[in-house]
Amino acid sequence: MSTNVEDKPKQVSWFNGCGGRIGVVVGENGEHAYIGVALRHDEDDDVDHIMKYGAKFPLDAALLLPVSKYYTQES
């Protein structure tokens, strides 16, 4: 399994799909968002897993989705 470029999440959009929850995660940097299935029982762990191993998703399309959660930037 290949990994994506290291990035921190900026926002996530959750959807209920057939058989589970699907997340679209937008990172703070990069040209793509990432899409994947929630496999764990912790939302933040799911977001981290999607950021590392999710399929690339068009950033412009991800920014049009309703946001389920924003992540604050740590200073």
ABEGO torsion letter per residue (X at the ends): XBBBBBBBBABBBBBBBBGEBBBBBBBABEABBBBBBBABABAAAAAAAAAAABBBBBAAAAAABBBABBBBBBX
